[in-house]
Structure formats: C-alpha cells, structure tokens
Amino acid sequence: MSARRRLRTLLLLDAAAIAAIMAVALLGLGLPLSARRSLSPAELGAVAAAAAVVATLLGGWLLWRSVARPVDRILDAASRLASEEGLPVLGEGSGLALSRAALAFERIAAALEQERRRLAAKVEELTRAGRALDDAQASLVRSERLATVGRLASGLAHEIGNPLGAISGYVEIARGRLPRDADPELAGAVNRIAEAAARIDRTLRDLLDFARPAPPRLAPLALAAAVEAAVRLARVQPRFRQVEVTSTLPAGLRVLADEHQLGQVLLNLLLNAADAMGGAGRVTLSASQEGEAVELAVADAGPGIAAEHLPRLFEPFFTTKEPGEGTGLGLAISHRIVESLGGALSAENGAVGGAVFRLRLPAAPAPGGPATAC
C-alpha cells in the first residue's frame, strides 16, 4: 500500500472514530427522549446512524482538505527533489505519510543549510581568487614597467653618466680657480651647477638601484633596533627636526631582512611622512606579530592620500611633490625592496586622518629557536 493510500485510510478511520463518538453522544442524549416515548428505538437508531454518516463524510472531507492535500504536495515536492536533484529527502518507503513528510521537510531544510554554507564558501573562494588575480595582474604590470625602467636606466647610465661626470669635473675645476673675491653671483652659479649635477647623479643612481637591486642578505634583526637607527638618521635631515616620533613597539619582535635595505625603506617612509606634514607634526610607529609575519605601521598627521593617488603610489616616477622636490622613485624602490625581502608594503588613509604605511616582513625565529635558511 502506498503512502498516500495509507494516509487516506488513516484519515477515514479518524473520521469514523469521530462519527462513532457522535453516535454515542446522540444515543446518550436520545435515551431520555426514548424513555419519554418521544422517539421509538428504531427512530433513535436511524437518527444516530444518519448523524454518524454525516459526521464521517464531513470529517473525512475536512481532514482530506486540511491534511491530506498539503501532505500530498510536500511528498510530491520531495519526490521531485529526489529524482531531479538526487537529494535523499523521502527516506524509507515504509512509515506514515505524515512522518515521511516531516522527515522530508527536515532533510530539505538541512540540505538548504548545507547548500547555503557551500555557496558562502564558494563565494569566499572566488573572492580570494579575485584578489589573487588582481595581485598577479598588478605584479605583471610592475614587471613590465621594471623591464622598461631597466632599459631606460641602462641607456641613461651611458648617455648621461659620462657627460655628467665631465660637468662635475669642470665644476670642481671652476671652483678651484675662483678667486676669493670672486663675484658672489658667479660663485653662486657655480654652486648651483654643482648641486644640480649632484641631484641628477642621485636620480640616476636611484634609477640604477631600482632597475638592478642588489640581492638581499637575510638575517634575523630586532625591529626596534632597526627603527631606532632609521629615526637617528632621519633626525639629521633639516625637514625632520620638528617632527615628533612616538614609538610603541613590543619588545622582542624580530624580522628576517637585510639590515641595510630595511634601513633604507624605514628612512624613506619617515622622510616621506615629514614631507607630508610640512616638516612639523607627529609620526606614530606601532608593530604587531600575526603568525609568521610582523607588521610595522608608520602613521603621520598629514593631509592623507587622495583616493585617485592610492593605486599609483608605488609606480616609478609617480610623485605628488612639487617639481624639483622628488623623483617619484623612493616609494617604488622601497616597494621593490620589501618584495625582495618576502614581505609587502601598502598604504591607506588613517581612521582619524593622515596616511598609514604598513610594512609586513617575515618574522624571524626567536634566539635559540630553529634556524631559518637564508
């Protein structure tokens, strides 16, 4: 017997039971009337039988409409899911239809919850894949630019380096031959030529360092000591003398890095912060360790970074400084150095204003811990 036929049989039995109860109730009410000879026993039996039939039909119809039909729809939907989607929602073939419908509903709810979790995991996976694709694309663009910069640097080193060396040599000769009472304007012109030549030389050297960086020599370093050394170097610069540095570095943080290259990156970040604040303000340094990485945050109190500048901040020759105040290579070189160290350098605007540069580097093992291959 199918589940639907068993359900209908059960409902009819329920209706018959209701009818029997009504018949008994009518007989109980009709006995006093029969005792008063208002109804004969035959008439009383006929009334009870008619009431039982009416109750059976009415109860069966109501139960079929309110119970059987909804259960049929649930079972039909469960059957379609079982056949089309392969979901085992119906359970075994035995048992009452109501029990099977309840089990089907529970299993559908569980399957939907499982599908929701699977979909959420898939969305997260696709999000991570999208971020990785964006990073790979950005890395490819940087590689193409680096190749272009490398060719440019090689050409400049030959075409500019030699004439620049000659200019510097002639300037030194001119300085040596100037009399002590030489015209101040002439002496100033010679000095400005020397300064301009030195600036071109620095730019050319930065370009060569960017195009052909030296391989890092990794070693465990105390982050606090590296930061302190960079701050001491920054203090020598006139633009940093009115800058207040607040450092909250936990003791014992160690990173795996090249001491010279890391110092170059830290000094560049500190001087950039001073430039952003116009030479006066506060720079806040904080650090924390997350698993196998150490993150150092350098936050300034400047105006922050314009949204349209954030994507281009680490591009070669991109700068927001006034002409003559920057080459646009400092952050690009720092970014490349950090990548060569196995870390990452990023920038964002602080929650209360200013810019925040985040430097992530591999954490070095604690002294006495397992050695790390460099």
C-alpha positions as CSV (number, residue, x, y, z in Angstrom):
1,M,0.0,0.0,0.0
2,S,1.4,3.4,-1.0
3,A,2.0,6.3,1.5
4,R,-1.0,8.3,0.1
5,R,-3.4,5.3,0.4
6,R,-2.2,4.6,4.0
7,L,-2.8,8.3,4.7
8,R,-6.3,8.3,3.3
9,T,-7.1,5.1,5.2
10,L,-5.9,6.6,8.4
11,L,-8.0,9.8,7.8
12,L,-11.1,7.7,7.1
13,L,-10.5,5.7,10.3
14,D,-10.2,9.0,12.2
15,A,-13.4,10.3,10.7
16,A,-15.2,7.0,11.5
17,A,-14.0,7.3,15.1
18,I,-15.3,10.8,15.3
19,A,-18.6,9.6,13.8
20,A,-18.8,6.8,16.4
21,I,-18.2,9.3,19.2
22,M,-21.0,11.5,17.8
23,A,-23.3,8.5,17.5
24,V,-22.7,7.5,21.1
25,A,-23.3,11.1,22.1
26,L,-26.6,11.2,20.3
27,L,-27.6,7.9,21.8
28,G,-26.8,9.2,25.2
29,L,-28.9,12.3,24.5
30,G,-31.7,10.3,22.9
31,L,-32.2,7.8,25.7
32,P,-34.1,10.2,27.8
33,L,-36.3,11.1,24.9
34,S,-36.9,7.4,24.2
35,A,-37.8,6.9,27.8
36,R,-40.5,9.6,27.5
37,R,-41.7,7.8,24.3
38,S,-40.9,10.9,22.2
39,L,-38.8,8.7,19.9
40,S,-39.1,5.0,19.3
41,P,-35.9,2.8,19.5
42,A,-35.9,2.4,15.7
43,E,-36.2,6.2,15.1
44,L,-33.4,6.8,17.6
45,G,-31.1,4.3,15.8
46,A,-31.9,5.9,12.5
47,V,-31.0,9.3,13.8
48,A,-27.8,8.1,15.3
49,A,-26.9,6.2,12.1
50,A,-27.6,9.3,9.9
51,A,-25.5,11.5,12.3
52,A,-22.6,9.0,12.1
53,V,-22.7,9.0,8.2
54,V,-22.9,12.8,8.1
55,A,-20.0,13.1,10.6
56,T,-18.0,10.6,8.7
57,L,-18.4,12.4,5.4
58,L,-17.9,15.9,6.8
59,G,-14.9,14.8,8.9
60,G,-13.3,12.9,6.0
61,W,-13.7,15.9,3.7
62,L,-12.3,18.3,6.2
63,L,-9.3,16.1,7.0
64,W,-8.6,15.4,3.4
65,R,-8.7,19.2,2.6
66,S,-6.6,20.4,5.6
67,V,-4.2,17.4,6.0
68,A,-4.1,15.0,3.0
69,R,-3.7,17.6,0.3
70,P,-0.9,19.6,2.0
71,V,0.9,16.3,2.8
72,D,0.5,15.2,-0.9
73,R,2.1,18.5,-2.1
74,I,5.0,18.0,0.4
75,L,5.5,14.4,-0.8
76,D,5.3,15.5,-4.5
77,A,7.9,18.2,-4.0
78,A,10.2,15.8,-2.1
79,S,9.8,13.2,-4.9
80,R,10.8,15.8,-7.5
81,L,13.9,16.8,-5.4
82,A,14.8,13.1,-5.0
83,S,14.5,12.4,-8.8
84,E,15.9,15.7,-10.2
85,E,18.5,16.8,-7.7
86,G,19.4,13.4,-6.2
87,L,18.6,14.6,-2.6
88,P,17.7,11.7,-0.3
89,V,14.8,13.6,1.3
90,L,12.0,11.0,1.3
91,G,13.6,8.4,3.5
92,E,12.4,4.8,3.6
93,G,9.3,3.6,1.8
94,S,7.6,2.5,5.0
95,G,6.0,4.6,7.7
96,L,3.1,7.0,7.8
97,A,2.9,9.7,5.2
98,L,2.9,12.4,7.8
99,S,6.1,11.1,9.3
100,R,7.7,10.8,5.8
101,A,6.6,14.4,5.0
102,A,8.1,15.7,8.3
103,L,11.3,13.8,7.6
104,A,11.4,15.2,4.0
105,F,10.9,18.7,5.3
106,E,13.7,18.3,7.9
107,R,16.0,16.9,5.2
108,I,15.2,19.7,2.8
109,A,15.9,22.3,5.4
110,A,19.2,20.6,6.2
111,A,20.1,20.4,2.5
112,L,19.3,24.1,2.1
113,E,21.5,25.0,5.0
114,Q,24.3,22.8,3.7
115,E,23.9,24.4,0.3
116,R,24.0,27.9,1.9
117,R,27.3,27.1,3.6
118,R,28.7,25.6,0.4
119,L,27.7,28.7,-1.5
120,A,29.2,31.0,1.1
121,A,32.5,29.0,1.0
122,K,32.4,29.2,-2.8
123,V,31.9,33.0,-2.7
124,E,34.8,33.4,-0.3
125,E,37.0,31.2,-2.5
126,L,36.1,33.2,-5.6
127,T,36.8,36.4,-3.7
128,R,40.2,35.2,-2.7
129,A,40.8,34.1,-6.3
130,G,39.8,37.5,-7.5
131,R,42.2,39.2,-5.1
132,A,45.0,36.9,-6.1
133,L,44.2,37.6,-9.8
134,D,44.3,41.4,-9.1
135,D,47.7,41.0,-7.3
136,A,49.1,38.9,-10.1
137,Q,47.9,41.4,-12.7
138,A,49.5,44.3,-10.7
139,S,52.7,42.3,-10.3
140,L,52.7,41.7,-14.1
141,V,52.2,45.4,-14.8
142,R,55.1,46.2,-12.3
143,S,57.3,43.7,-14.0
144,E,56.7,45.2,-17.4
145,R,57.4,48.7,-16.0
146,L,60.6,47.4,-14.4
147,A,61.8,46.0,-17.7
148,T,61.1,49.4,-19.3
149,V,62.9,51.2,-16.5
150,G,65.8,48.8,-16.7
151,R,66.3,49.5,-20.4
152,L,65.9,53.3,-19.7
153,A,68.4,53.1,-16.8
154,S,71.0,51.4,-19.0
155,G,70.6,54.0,-21.7
156,L,70.7,56.9,-19.2
157,A,73.8,55.5,-17.5
158,H,75.7,55.7,-20.7
159,E,74.2,58.8,-22.3
160,I,74.0,60.9,-19.1
161,G,76.6,59.4,-16.8
162,N,79.6,60.3,-18.8
163,P,78.7,63.9,-19.7
164,L,77.5,64.4,-16.1
165,G,80.9,63.2,-14.8
166,A,82.6,65.7,-17.1
167,I,80.3,68.5,-15.9
168,S,81.0,67.7,-12.3
169,G,84.8,67.7,-13.0
170,Y,84.6,71.0,-14.8
171,V,82.6,72.5,-11.9
172,E,85.3,71.4,-9.4
173,I,88.0,72.9,-11.6
174,A,86.0,76.2,-11.8
175,R,85.5,76.2,-8.0
176,G,89.3,75.8,-7.6
177,R,90.1,78.6,-9.9
178,L,87.6,81.1,-8.5
179,P,89.5,83.9,-6.6
180,R,88.4,84.6,-3.0
181,D,87.0,87.9,-4.0
182,A,85.1,86.5,-7.0
183,D,81.7,87.9,-7.9
184,P,79.1,86.3,-5.5
185,E,76.7,85.8,-8.3
186,L,79.3,83.9,-10.3
187,A,80.2,81.7,-7.2
188,G,76.5,81.1,-6.6
189,A,76.0,80.0,-10.2
190,V,78.9,77.5,-9.9
191,N,77.5,76.1,-6.7
192,R,74.0,75.7,-8.2
193,I,75.6,73.9,-11.2
194,A,77.3,71.5,-8.7
195,E,74.0,71.0,-6.8
196,A,72.1,70.3,-10.0
197,A,74.7,67.8,-11.2
198,A,74.7,66.1,-7.8
199,R,70.9,65.8,-8.0
200,I,71.0,64.3,-11.5
201,D,73.6,61.9,-10.2
202,R,71.4,60.8,-7.3
203,T,68.4,60.3,-9.6
204,L,70.5,58.2,-12.0
205,R,71.8,56.1,-9.1
206,D,68.3,55.6,-7.7
207,L,67.2,54.6,-11.1
208,L,70.0,52.1,-11.4
209,D,69.3,50.7,-7.9
210,F,65.7,50.4,-8.8
211,A,66.4,48.6,-12.1
212,R,69.1,46.3,-10.7
213,P,68.7,46.0,-7.0
214,A,71.4,44.1,-5.0
215,P,70.2,40.6,-3.8
216,P,69.3,40.9,-0.1
217,R,71.4,39.3,2.6
218,L,68.7,38.0,5.0
219,A,69.4,37.8,8.7
220,P,67.4,38.0,11.9
221,L,67.0,41.6,13.1
222,A,65.5,43.2,16.1
223,L,62.8,45.5,14.6
224,A,63.1,48.1,17.4
225,A,66.8,48.5,16.8
226,A,66.3,48.9,13.1
227,V,63.6,51.5,13.6
228,E,65.7,53.4,16.2
229,A,68.6,53.5,13.8
230,A,66.4,54.9,11.0
231,V,65.0,57.6,13.3
232,R,68.5,58.7,14.2
233,L,69.4,59.0,10.5
234,A,66.2,60.9,9.9
235,R,66.9,63.4,12.7
236,V,70.0,64.6,10.8
237,Q,67.7,65.9,7.9
238,P,66.5,69.5,8.4
239,R,63.0,68.6,7.3
240,F,62.7,66.1,10.2
241,R,63.9,68.3,13.1
242,Q,60.4,69.5,14.1
243,V,58.9,66.0,13.8
244,E,57.9,64.2,17.0
245,V,58.2,60.4,16.8
246,T,56.0,58.2,19.0
247,S,57.0,54.5,19.0
248,T,55.1,51.7,20.6
249,L,57.0,48.6,19.5
250,P,56.6,45.4,21.6
251,A,59.9,44.1,22.9
252,G,61.3,41.0,21.2
253,L,59.9,41.5,17.7
254,R,62.4,40.1,15.2
255,V,62.2,40.1,11.4
256,L,64.1,38.3,8.7
257,A,65.5,41.1,6.5
258,D,68.6,42.8,5.1
259,E,69.7,45.4,7.6
260,H,70.9,47.9,5.0
261,Q,67.9,47.6,2.8
262,L,65.4,47.6,5.6
263,G,67.0,50.8,7.0
264,Q,66.7,52.4,3.5
265,V,63.0,51.6,3.5
266,L,62.4,52.9,7.0
267,L,64.3,56.1,6.4
268,N,62.3,56.7,3.2
269,L,59.0,56.2,5.0
270,L,60.0,58.5,7.8
271,L,61.2,61.3,5.5
272,N,58.0,61.0,3.3
273,A,55.9,61.3,6.5
274,A,57.9,64.5,7.4
275,D,57.3,65.9,3.9
276,A,53.6,65.1,4.1
277,M,53.3,67.1,7.3
278,G,55.4,70.0,6.0
279,G,58.3,69.3,8.4
280,A,56.3,69.6,11.6
281,G,53.9,67.1,13.3
282,R,53.9,63.6,14.8
283,V,54.8,60.3,13.3
284,T,53.5,57.2,15.2
285,L,55.2,53.8,14.9
286,S,53.4,50.6,16.0
287,A,54.0,47.0,15.3
288,S,52.5,43.6,16.0
289,Q,53.1,40.0,15.1
290,E,50.5,37.9,13.3
291,G,51.5,34.3,12.9
292,E,54.7,34.2,10.9
293,A,54.6,37.9,9.8
294,V,55.5,41.1,11.6
295,E,53.6,44.3,10.6
296,L,55.0,47.8,11.2
297,A,52.7,50.7,10.8
298,V,54.0,54.2,10.1
299,A,51.3,56.8,10.6
300,D,51.6,60.6,10.0
301,A,49.4,63.5,10.9
302,G,49.4,65.0,7.3
303,P,46.5,65.5,5.0
304,G,46.4,61.9,3.9
305,I,46.4,60.4,0.4
306,A,44.0,61.3,-2.3
307,A,41.8,58.4,-3.4
308,E,42.9,58.7,-7.0
309,H,46.6,58.6,-6.0
310,L,46.4,55.4,-3.9
311,P,46.5,52.9,-6.9
312,R,49.6,54.7,-8.3
313,L,51.5,55.4,-5.2
314,F,54.2,52.8,-5.8
315,E,54.6,53.4,-9.5
316,P,58.1,54.6,-10.7
317,F,58.3,58.3,-11.2
318,F,54.9,59.0,-9.7
319,T,55.0,61.7,-7.1
320,T,52.7,64.3,-5.6
321,K,55.5,66.6,-4.6
322,E,56.3,69.8,-6.3
323,P,58.6,69.7,-9.3
324,G,62.2,69.5,-8.2
325,E,61.3,68.1,-4.7
326,G,61.1,64.4,-5.6
327,T,61.9,61.9,-8.3
328,G,59.0,59.6,-7.7
329,L,61.4,56.6,-7.1
330,G,61.6,56.5,-3.3
331,L,58.4,54.5,-2.7
332,A,58.8,52.4,-5.8
333,I,62.3,51.4,-4.7
334,S,61.0,50.7,-1.1
335,H,58.2,48.6,-2.5
336,R,60.6,46.5,-4.6
337,I,63.0,46.1,-1.7
338,V,60.2,44.8,0.6
339,E,59.0,42.4,-2.0
340,S,62.6,41.1,-2.4
341,L,62.6,40.5,1.3
342,G,59.5,38.4,1.1
343,G,57.2,41.0,2.5
344,A,54.6,43.6,1.4
345,L,54.3,47.3,1.6
346,S,50.9,49.0,1.4
347,A,49.4,52.4,2.1
348,E,46.0,53.7,3.3
349,N,44.4,56.7,4.9
350,G,44.2,56.6,8.7
351,A,40.8,56.5,10.5
352,V,41.5,59.9,12.1
353,G,43.4,61.4,9.2
354,G,46.9,61.2,7.8
355,A,48.5,58.4,5.9
356,V,49.4,55.0,7.2
357,F,52.1,52.8,5.5
358,R,52.1,49.2,6.5
359,L,55.2,47.2,6.2
360,R,54.9,43.4,6.5
361,L,58.0,41.2,6.9
362,P,58.6,37.6,7.7
363,A,59.1,37.0,11.4
364,A,62.5,35.7,12.5
365,P,62.7,32.8,14.9
366,A,63.4,33.6,18.5
367,P,67.0,33.3,19.6
368,G,67.7,29.6,20.3
369,G,64.8,28.6,18.0
370,P,65.0,26.6,14.8
371,A,67.4,28.0,12.2
372,T,66.0,29.6,9.1
373,A,67.7,29.1,5.7
374,C,68.7,32.3,4.1
